[in-house]
Amino acid sequence: MKYTEDHEWLDDNDGVITVGITGHAATQLGDVVFVELPEVGQTVTKGEEIVVIESVKAASDIMAPLDGEITEVNDALAETPGLVNEDAEAAWFFRMTTTTPEEMESMMDEDAYKDLIGD
């Protein structure tokens, strides 16, 4: 798994990248009450806002971690957004393919991410 400074995790499985938020991010958000997911087939650009998350504390966005195309979304999150709080690592938001897979090499591994959050 790779991690971004925006507290997203990425898991590459044969070119299909699953994206979610970390447990740290879920804790900081508090109880998640709403998730707006991107559309399957949507082309995204790195840094583009593609997911909206609302919690009892705040609203937040997930930015596209890479250039590519959304291939699948986790519809269960739209119906039950609290799944993010139950297990952030299992509650993925979307899957994508990327046109820039080499960019994952510059992302943090788990140890570097733990250093970032002081864990």
C-alpha positions as CSV (number, residue, x, y, z in Angstrom):
1,M,0.0,0.0,0.0
2,K,1.0,3.6,-0.6
3,Y,-0.1,6.7,1.2
4,T,-0.6,10.4,0.3
5,E,-0.1,13.5,2.4
6,D,-3.8,14.0,2.0
7,H,-4.3,10.8,4.2
8,E,-5.5,8.6,1.3
9,W,-4.3,5.0,0.9
10,L,-3.8,3.3,-2.4
11,D,-3.6,-0.4,-3.1
12,D,-2.4,-1.5,-6.6
13,N,-3.8,-4.9,-7.7
14,D,-2.5,-5.6,-11.2
15,G,-3.1,-2.1,-12.4
16,V,-6.4,-1.5,-10.7
17,I,-5.9,0.9,-7.8
18,T,-8.2,0.9,-4.9
19,V,-8.4,4.2,-3.0
20,G,-9.7,5.0,0.5
21,I,-8.9,7.2,3.5
22,T,-6.7,6.2,6.4
23,G,-7.9,5.5,9.9
24,H,-6.2,8.7,11.0
25,A,-8.3,10.7,8.6
26,A,-11.5,8.9,9.6
27,T,-10.8,9.7,13.3
28,Q,-10.1,13.3,12.5
29,L,-13.4,13.6,10.5
30,G,-15.5,12.1,13.3
31,D,-18.8,10.4,12.4
32,V,-19.2,10.3,8.6
33,V,-22.8,11.1,7.7
34,F,-22.6,11.6,3.9
35,V,-20.4,10.4,1.0
36,E,-20.7,11.6,-2.6
37,L,-18.8,9.3,-5.0
38,P,-17.5,9.9,-8.5
39,E,-19.1,8.3,-11.6
40,V,-17.8,5.1,-13.1
41,G,-16.1,5.9,-16.3
42,Q,-15.2,9.4,-15.2
43,T,-11.7,10.6,-16.3
44,V,-9.9,12.3,-13.5
45,T,-6.8,14.5,-13.1
46,K,-4.4,14.3,-10.2
47,G,-5.5,16.8,-7.6
48,E,-9.1,17.1,-8.8
49,E,-11.8,16.9,-6.2
50,I,-13.7,13.7,-6.8
51,V,-15.3,12.6,-3.5
52,V,-17.1,14.7,-1.0
53,I,-17.3,13.5,2.6
54,E,-19.4,15.1,5.3
55,S,-19.2,14.3,9.0
56,V,-20.7,15.8,12.1
57,K,-17.5,17.9,12.5
58,A,-16.7,19.0,8.9
59,A,-16.8,18.5,5.2
60,S,-13.8,17.2,3.4
61,D,-12.8,16.2,-0.1
62,I,-10.8,13.3,-1.6
63,M,-8.7,14.5,-4.5
64,A,-7.7,12.2,-7.3
65,P,-4.3,10.8,-6.3
66,L,-3.4,10.0,-10.0
67,D,-4.5,10.8,-13.5
68,G,-6.8,8.0,-14.8
69,E,-10.3,6.6,-15.0
70,I,-12.8,5.6,-12.3
71,T,-13.6,1.9,-12.9
72,E,-15.7,1.1,-9.8
73,V,-17.3,2.9,-6.8
74,N,-18.2,1.5,-3.4
75,D,-22.0,2.1,-3.4
76,A,-22.2,0.7,0.1
77,L,-20.6,3.9,1.4
78,A,-23.2,6.1,-0.2
79,E,-25.9,4.1,1.5
80,T,-24.0,3.6,4.8
81,P,-21.3,6.3,5.2
82,G,-20.5,5.3,8.7
83,L,-18.7,2.2,7.3
84,V,-15.7,4.6,7.0
85,N,-15.6,5.0,10.8
86,E,-16.0,1.2,11.4
87,D,-13.0,0.2,9.3
88,A,-11.4,2.9,7.1
89,E,-9.0,0.4,5.6
90,A,-11.9,-1.8,4.4
91,A,-14.2,1.1,3.4
92,W,-12.7,1.9,0.0
93,F,-14.2,4.7,-2.0
94,F,-13.3,4.0,-5.6
95,R,-11.1,1.9,-7.9
96,M,-9.3,3.4,-10.8
97,T,-6.8,2.7,-13.6
98,T,-4.1,5.2,-14.1
99,T,-2.1,6.6,-17.0
100,T,0.7,7.5,-14.6
101,P,1.5,4.4,-12.6
102,E,5.1,5.6,-12.0
103,E,3.8,8.3,-9.7
104,M,2.9,5.7,-7.1
105,E,6.7,5.2,-6.6
106,S,7.0,8.7,-5.1
107,M,4.2,8.1,-2.5
108,M,4.8,7.1,1.1
109,D,5.0,3.6,2.4
110,E,3.4,2.7,5.7
111,D,6.4,3.6,7.8
112,A,6.8,7.0,6.1
113,Y,3.0,7.7,6.6
114,K,3.2,6.7,10.3
115,D,6.1,9.2,10.7
116,L,4.0,11.9,9.0
117,I,1.1,11.5,11.5
118,G,3.4,10.9,14.5
119,D,2.3,7.3,15.1
